Amino acid sequence: MLPPPIAIRVATEWLSARARWQPLEIVFWLGAFAAIYLLPESHLILTEIAWLGLFALSLDLILGYAGIISLGHAAFFGLGAYTAALLAKHEIINEPVMALLVSGLVAMALGFVTSFLVLRGSDLTRLMVTLGVALLLRELANRLGWLTGGADGLQGVTIKPVLGMFRFDMFGHTGYAYCLTVLFILFLIARRLVNSPFGLSLMSVKGNPLRSSAIGISVDARLIAIYTVAAGYAGIAGALLAQTTSFASLEVFSFDRSADLLLVLIIGGAGYLYGGLIGAIIFKFMQDYLSVLTPQYWPFWIGLVLVVIVLVGRERITSWTTPVRRIASHLNWRALAHRIAASSSERH
Amino acid sequence: MTVALETINLVKRFSGIIASNNVSLQIAKGARHALIGPNGAGKTTLINLLTGVQRPTSGRILLDGEDISARSTHERVRLGIVRTFQINQLFNDLTPLETIGLAVSERRGQGLDWWRIVGSRPDLVTEVVEILERFHLTDVIDKRTAVLPYGKQRLLEIAVAIACRPRVLLLDEPAAGVPEDERHEILAAVAALPSDVTVLLIEHDMDIVFSFADRISVLVNGALFVEGSPEEVARDPRVKAVYLGEELADA
C-alpha cells in the first residue's frame, strides 16, 4: 500500500524546510552587499568582519554541525595566510583568486592529515590536540625564517589586481567587495552542504555516534570529510587576510586568534551558519567601539559578555541564541502576507 | 535449514571475566529466535560481538556463510545485521521524518550526497512515509524526537532499524520500560515484522518470548545452556532451576 500523495508532499516540504530561504537571510545578504555602496568609509573594518566571519563559519562547520571543538583552528588560517603571501611574494601565482584556491587546498591537506587526531577522545583531548597542532605550526614558521621571515613576518608582498582588473586600495574598497564575494560563495556551498543528506548525517554523528554507526554510517569518514572541508575554509579566510593586508606574520597562528574565534562563534551561536557571521560583526564593532573608550581594557568587556552568555545559555552555550532564532524563523512571508490580508479585511 | 547467522566458538574475555564462553549459535533464516537468560548471562556482550561494537577474543561470526568477524559496525549494517537498543539511542534533535530519511538514504548509499537538498528524491520520501505509516508515527512526523512519548520513541527505535532493510534484526528488549497501555502497539509492530527478516529477540519478559519465538536459546554465565522449541525449553527442569535460583537469590 502506497501512502497518499498528499502525505508525501507534506513530508517533502518538511524535509526540505531547513533548506528554505528565510526573509531575514535575504535581508542580511542584501545589507552586506549594499554596504559596498552605502558604507565606503567602513570598508576596512567590514573587510576584517568578512574574513573573520568566514573563519568562524569554518569553525561552525565542525563545532556546530559535527561537534568537534577546537582551540587551534588558527593552524589552518595561518597556513592559508602564509601560502597566499608566499605565492604572491615569489610571484608563483599572481592572480589572487587562483592563489586563494591553492591556499585553501594546502590548508585542506593539513586538515585531512590532522583530522585523524580528533577522531577519538573527549572534548578536552580535542582541545589539547588542536591547540598543540597550532603551536607546532607557529614554531615551525618561526624556525623557517629563510622562508617565512620568522618573527619579523613576511614582508614585501605585493598583491596583483583581482582577476587582473580590480586593484587593492588602502581604503579597503576592493578588499571588502572581494572578501564579501568569496564569503558569499563559500557560504552558499556550506548552506547546501549542511542541508544535504551528508549534512544531516553530520548532525546525527554529533547527536548520537552509537546510533549513527548502527544505521551504517562510517562516523570516522564523515568527521574526516567535514574537518578537511572546514580546514579549507579556514585557509581561505587566512589567505584573504594576507591578500588584503599584503602581510603575514606569526600572529596568524596565535592561540589568541583561535580563542577569539571560539568566542566569536559562541557570541553568534553555533549550528545555523549565521552565528559566525553575526558573531564577527558584534565582536569587531565591539572591539572597535570599546577600544576607543578604553584602549587597554576592552578585553574586560569581552570577558563580561562571555560570562553573561554562559549564564544565560548554561549547558547549551553554543546555542544560547536558539530562542531568538525560533522567533525569527516564524517571521515568514506567507504568514506575514496572511496577517496583512487579515487585518485589511477586518478594516473593510 | 538455511542458517542466516552463525557463531562458532565465540569467546570474549574482559580482564579475567569470561563474558562469552565458547558460544556456538545457529539462527535459521526467517526464524523468530529468542535469547534469554538471567542478568549477567552475557546477552548484551553477545549482541555487541554480533554487531561489531566489541571484538571477540576468539571465535568467528558468519552471516549467510560469510565470515564477518573482522568487519566494522557500519559495514555489518550494510551487510544486513541491524540492531535496536534496550535503552533508546535516537537523534534527539531530529524529527522521526529526518531520522528515517537519514537511515534510508544511508542504506541507498546516498549519505555522502552533499549537493542535494534533503527531501529532493521523491522515491526516497515515499519509502520514508511508508515506513512511518507502518509504525504509526505519522502523527508525530515533524516533532523533535526528544519530546515524543516514550512508546513512540520505542516504535521509532524499531522503525529506524527496519529502514536499514535488515536481513538479521537483533531486537534488544523492544518493550522495555513501555507503559502497559502503549505496550500492545510495540508488540504488534514486532509481530508484524516482515517474515523474510530473521529476528533474534533478547527479552526478559517470558510472556513476550513465548508468544513470539519459534526457537529459544538460554544463556547462563556466558555459555549456551539449553536450546530448543518453546515447549522444550518450558519443560526443561534445568531452565526452571536457573530462573528459580535467580528468584530465590533476588528474594
Interface residues (C-beta under 8 A of the other chain):
Chain A: M1 L2 P3 A7 I8 A11 T12 E13 W14 L15 S16 R18 A19 R192 L193 N195 S196 P197 F198 G199 L200 S201 M203 S204 G207 N208 L210 R211 S213 A214 I215 G216 I217 S218 V219 A225
Chain B: T51 S72 T73 H74 V77 R78 V82 R83 F85 Q89 L90 F91 N92 D93 L94 T95 L97 E98 T99 G101 L102 A103 S105 E106 R107 Q110 G111 L112 D113 W114 W115 R116 I117 V118 G119 S120 P122 V125 T126 V128 V129 E130 E133 T138 I141 D142 V160 A161 A163 C164
